[in-house]
Amino acid sequence: MIESIVFWLLAILTAPFFSAIILKIKAFFGGKKGPPLLINYYTLIKLFKKGSVYSNSTTSVFKLGPIISLCTAITVLMFLPIAGHDPIFSFNGDIIFVLYLMGLGRFFTIAAAMDTASPFEGMGAAREAYFPIICEATTFMILILFFRLTGELQLSAYFSGESTIGLWNSTGAPMLFVVIAFFIILLTENSRVPVDDPATHLELTMIHEVMVLDHSGPDFALIELGSFCKLFFYSTIVSRLILPFDLGVPGLGLFVVGLFIVYIAVGVTESVIARYRMDKVPQFVLTSFALAFFATIITLEFIK
Amino acid sequence: MSQFFISILIILIGGFLSLVLSQHVKLAKSVAVFSISAGCLWGLIDVVTKLLQSVSGAAAFKFLNVFSLSFQIDGLSAFFLTAIFAICLLATIYSFHYMDHDQSSVKITANYFFYSLLIISMALVVTASNIITFMLSWEIMSLSSFFLVIYNHHSAENRKAGFLYFVFSHVGAMFIFAAFGIIYGYTGSFGFGSMESLPEIAKILVFIFTFIGFGSKAGVFPFHIWLPHAHPAAPSHISAVMSGVMIKTGIYGILRIYMLLDFHTPLFGNIVLVFGAISGVLGVVYALGQHDLKRLLAYHSVENIGIILIGLGIGMIGVSSGNPLMAVLGFSGGILHVLNHSIFKSLLFMGAGMVLHKTGSRSIDALGGLIKSMKITGTTFIIGSLAISGLPPFNGFVGEFLIYIGSFKGVALENWAFAMSIFAIISLAVIGGLALACFTKVVGVVFQGEPRTKAAENVDEKGSTMLTSMIILAGACTIIGIFPSVFIQMSIKAVSSLGLGLSSVPFAPFEQMASNITHSALIFLVVVLFVIAVRSFFYRGKIVTKSGTWGCGFTQPTVKMQYTGSSYASFILDFFKPVAPLEEDHPKITGRFPEKTHYKSHVNDIAELHMGTIIVRPILFLFDKLRWIQHGDIHLYIGYILLAIVLLLFFI
């Protein structure tokens, strides 16, 4: 239990660090030196020191947005086995709770954006409401596959201890599909290129960044921390899928290596691909559903 | 049973007194509201205790010395009665101030009279235990609700809605009659008990007929066409009751027939599940495209009926494939969702009623920023929206959670059951995402931002009875969401009364699930409190200023520039274009000095679109050919009757 809590705290504390890796990779591809690896901590500290400016149009829902989005992100981390260790809480069906809790976070992020009466934020909100619908279908398709493999419906059964799910197990081949599908979900849910460009300059082309335009100071820090934690959540799962080994301290090392691989992959993806046209994005996200579906069909044979 | 009849009597007295006292509107209204809500409260207390202690009751009367009327309360009836009495109680209280703006005494008193009849008939439908009693109550229910739908009969649109409802409820009733006719033909008795002796093919026919009949009441796609017309036409407390509980009598009918037929073919489960999934997804897609707040909520009823049917379908598949845990999870999830939906849907209709009451507009794109002046309405509406989107820690999540777990049990099966379970899970996931999109649209456009028209400015919220009802319902959403144990237990009691060889359903795993939901919800709330504390720590002594919304450099924004509900939904609707064709009217801007332009859009419901060409037109054609029978000569009409009697003498 203590161990789990320590890992949970570590996850929250190191999440900003890992996100900086993406920036470093992008800078490397651009032939630049890039910001220091602790840049996100500096940003958070700077934001926490500031005050805030609120729009005249906003209500208390606007202030609730950052709180709920951070809370959902750190609560779902409590259910996630980190580096193969048992999570703080776990029960049969916890994954459904986790997915719907993330939905709650999304609801409030969108509601906070709509609260500002800004047309740009409305546009971002509409996109934020749209793409995750397909992601959710993919996630549940992957869950169906995992359920066929393990007969369980909880995160700890998939990713902790002697893992039954991973690239190097007997069902590794279809798992390759799952890894790619999940990586696409990771990119979509966390507003990365090629779905969304967090570094663009034009508000019209953003999804997540435009929704939080009006947040400032500590509120914005909460949002940033929440999105670091969310990215960490997805990356942990992918990392566990590609390196499903549980070897004590070396296992922890392998897990961190896995995390590095995922974050570097995100960085490389952002460096070599441009953002898709908005109407092409659904096709990209649907690819993940097709992959997950095929993986399930293929696995039907493996189990027999 | 006597307690039940006493409560029915009190409600009925309330309805009659309002007619008698129609000269004194205020008094009539107060007496009616008091009496009806007292009756509902009495019934609610009685039914809940009966349900929790598993007490069942029965009673029988002779009517006209020929027909026997018999009633029975078992777990299933008691569960539906709980929803009926609870929602009607709050809707009655709500109606007290809602009816303030209407001056016509006849309309108000007639409204309460038919309203009391509607409540009674719904209660009798779910307690009826033979065919005659059932159909009698069913017809009273359809007729009384018809009169409530045409409450504002001065508007042609409402009369059309009423007509459509009348046609659908009676075509539906014809199917039920046909099914009951088949049953009577085989068994020769009006009792409910003898249905299991039917041959298999008759059972399948009966199930399909009753599914169409009850489905048209429940609003199952494609029999839902009346629903989005009738719900906006009725006054809001009536919409709350109709959408919250009346359409659920259709679900009750399907469950009751399934139980009585006692025939566990996978076919039934597959039919129910497929129709449920289609209703669920299409219901919410059409809801997204609506511009009328109450119409949007009506389409969400189609969606939620879909979710309930997915649950029941999973339950039926569980029974037919011999998987009791899956069966109980599916059924109890579906049945619990009946109660949950009745709570949050009536809450949302009441909120929409308040908006309509104060702004006079149901058009989503004409509103905006209402939460600033309508704090309680806005907050309770957001809670209702979270609940209907199935998000924790609110009640919508609990029912869906059970259905999900049940569906996943089906994933371990083979062949059809496996494919159907996948279908159920993916549909539920898509429905969840779409519902979230739809309700962020409603909350974002109606309650947030800035008022888009004059109507939405300077509103207030008055009417303590309306606010009280909404607060109680919002509280119920939260309580069931955090502490679902008792409610899951109630739904399990209802399931175990279905027979199905599941009489000894172990409650322990469900108790475990309930406590898991409770714990995780509480953990989340603790985290929220902690983060709020942290946030206020960081804001201590900070400079917090107010300013305009960041317009990306543009300094003269107007309220017209806000994102509208139509544009919000357009991305998603584009994806569903094949099933939800969008009709747009938008003259292009041309020339150097362009004319003023406009934009109008309408999402077509494919069921409604094709009903005219596929069903209505051929029928009209056929009956046009038979018009010569209706010649208007009374002598020949008497001749028809004689002829019919003589012919019947040969057959009987």
Chai-1 contact restraints between the chains, C-beta under 6 A:
chainA,res_idxA,chainB,res_idxB,connection_type,confidence,min_distance_angstrom,max_distance_angstrom,comment,restraint_id
A,F48,B,F538,contact,1.0,0.0,6.0,A-B,restraint_1
A,G51,B,K542,contact,1.0,0.0,6.0,A-B,restraint_2
A,G51,B,I543,contact,1.0,0.0,6.0,A-B,restraint_3
A,G51,B,V544,contact,1.0,0.0,6.0,A-B,restraint_4
A,S52,B,V544,contact,1.0,0.0,6.0,A-B,restraint_5
A,V53,B,T545,contact,1.0,0.0,6.0,A-B,restraint_6
A,V53,B,S547,contact,1.0,0.0,6.0,A-B,restraint_7
A,Y54,B,K546,contact,1.0,0.0,6.0,A-B,restraint_8
A,S55,B,T549,contact,1.0,0.0,6.0,A-B,restraint_9
A,N56,B,K546,contact,1.0,0.0,6.0,A-B,restraint_10
A,N56,B,G548,contact,1.0,0.0,6.0,A-B,restraint_11
A,S57,B,E450,contact,1.0,0.0,6.0,A-B,restraint_12
A,S57,B,T549,contact,1.0,0.0,6.0,A-B,restraint_13
A,T59,B,I371,contact,1.0,0.0,6.0,A-B,restraint_14
A,T59,B,K372,contact,1.0,0.0,6.0,A-B,restraint_15
A,I67,B,V531,contact,1.0,0.0,6.0,A-B,restraint_16
A,I67,B,I532,contact,1.0,0.0,6.0,A-B,restraint_17
A,L70,B,V531,contact,1.0,0.0,6.0,A-B,restraint_18
A,C71,B,V527,contact,1.0,0.0,6.0,A-B,restraint_19
A,C71,B,V528,contact,1.0,0.0,6.0,A-B,restraint_20
A,C71,B,V531,contact,1.0,0.0,6.0,A-B,restraint_21
A,T75,B,F524,contact,1.0,0.0,6.0,A-B,restraint_22
A,T75,B,V527,contact,1.0,0.0,6.0,A-B,restraint_23
A,F91,B,N516,contact,1.0,0.0,6.0,A-B,restraint_24
A,G93,B,I405,contact,1.0,0.0,6.0,A-B,restraint_25
A,I96,B,F401,contact,1.0,0.0,6.0,A-B,restraint_26
A,I96,B,Y404,contact,1.0,0.0,6.0,A-B,restraint_27
A,F97,B,S520,contact,1.0,0.0,6.0,A-B,restraint_28
A,Y100,B,L391,contact,1.0,0.0,6.0,A-B,restraint_29
A,Y100,B,P392,contact,1.0,0.0,6.0,A-B,restraint_30
A,Y100,B,F397,contact,1.0,0.0,6.0,A-B,restraint_31
A,L101,B,P392,contact,1.0,0.0,6.0,A-B,restraint_32
A,G103,B,L391,contact,1.0,0.0,6.0,A-B,restraint_33
A,G103,B,L436,contact,1.0,0.0,6.0,A-B,restraint_34
A,L104,B,L391,contact,1.0,0.0,6.0,A-B,restraint_35
A,F107,B,L436,contact,1.0,0.0,6.0,A-B,restraint_36
A,I110,B,T440,contact,1.0,0.0,6.0,A-B,restraint_37
A,A111,B,V443,contact,1.0,0.0,6.0,A-B,restraint_38
A,M114,B,G444,contact,1.0,0.0,6.0,A-B,restraint_39
A,M114,B,Q448,contact,1.0,0.0,6.0,A-B,restraint_40
A,D115,B,Q448,contact,1.0,0.0,6.0,A-B,restraint_41
A,T116,B,T549,contact,1.0,0.0,6.0,A-B,restraint_42
A,A117,B,G449,contact,1.0,0.0,6.0,A-B,restraint_43
A,A117,B,E450,contact,1.0,0.0,6.0,A-B,restraint_44
A,A117,B,T549,contact,1.0,0.0,6.0,A-B,restraint_45
A,A117,B,Q562,contact,1.0,0.0,6.0,A-B,restraint_46
A,S118,B,T549,contact,1.0,0.0,6.0,A-B,restraint_47
A,P119,B,M561,contact,1.0,0.0,6.0,A-B,restraint_48
A,P119,B,Q562,contact,1.0,0.0,6.0,A-B,restraint_49
A,P119,B,Y563,contact,1.0,0.0,6.0,A-B,restraint_50
A,F120,B,C552,contact,1.0,0.0,6.0,A-B,restraint_51
A,G122,B,Y563,contact,1.0,0.0,6.0,A-B,restraint_52
A,A126,B,Y568,contact,1.0,0.0,6.0,A-B,restraint_53
A,A126,B,F571,contact,1.0,0.0,6.0,A-B,restraint_54
A,A129,B,A437,contact,1.0,0.0,6.0,A-B,restraint_55
A,A129,B,T440,contact,1.0,0.0,6.0,A-B,restraint_56
A,Y130,B,F571,contact,1.0,0.0,6.0,A-B,restraint_57
A,Y130,B,I572,contact,1.0,0.0,6.0,A-B,restraint_58
A,P132,B,G433,contact,1.0,0.0,6.0,A-B,restraint_59
A,I133,B,G433,contact,1.0,0.0,6.0,A-B,restraint_60
A,I133,B,L434,contact,1.0,0.0,6.0,A-B,restraint_61
A,E136,B,A429,contact,1.0,0.0,6.0,A-B,restraint_62
A,E136,B,G433,contact,1.0,0.0,6.0,A-B,restraint_63
A,A137,B,I426,contact,1.0,0.0,6.0,A-B,restraint_64
A,A137,B,A429,contact,1.0,0.0,6.0,A-B,restraint_65
A,A137,B,V430,contact,1.0,0.0,6.0,A-B,restraint_66
A,F140,B,I425,contact,1.0,0.0,6.0,A-B,restraint_67
A,F140,B,I426,contact,1.0,0.0,6.0,A-B,restraint_68
A,F140,B,A429,contact,1.0,0.0,6.0,A-B,restraint_69
A,I144,B,V411,contact,1.0,0.0,6.0,A-B,restraint_70
A,I144,B,I422,contact,1.0,0.0,6.0,A-B,restraint_71
A,F147,B,F408,contact,1.0,0.0,6.0,A-B,restraint_72
A,F147,B,V411,contact,1.0,0.0,6.0,A-B,restraint_73
A,L153,B,F408,contact,1.0,0.0,6.0,A-B,restraint_74
A,E203,B,C552,contact,1.0,0.0,6.0,A-B,restraint_75
A,L213,B,W550,contact,1.0,0.0,6.0,A-B,restraint_76
A,D214,B,W550,contact,1.0,0.0,6.0,A-B,restraint_77
A,P218,B,F538,contact,1.0,0.0,6.0,A-B,restraint_78
